[in-house]
Amino acid sequence: MSKLETIEAEVRSLPRKQARELQDWLADYLEDEADLNPEFVASVERGNADLRDGRARVRQS
């Protein structure tokens, strides 16, 4: 059994409340990792350049 299969089996045995806590933790973990991803950083920099150069749409409510 692979490490992933072992983890999956353990997750299936968790009570729903703990599984949801794990889901929240995993989402935070992946989000933090995305913050450091060079592609994400480049996307933010492009967005900032668009705003600086007036290439942005303003959403009106």
Secondary structure, DSSP 8 states (H G I E B T S, - for coil): --HHHHHHHHHHTS-HHHHHHHHHHHHHHHHHHHHH-HHHHHHHHHHHHHHHTT-------
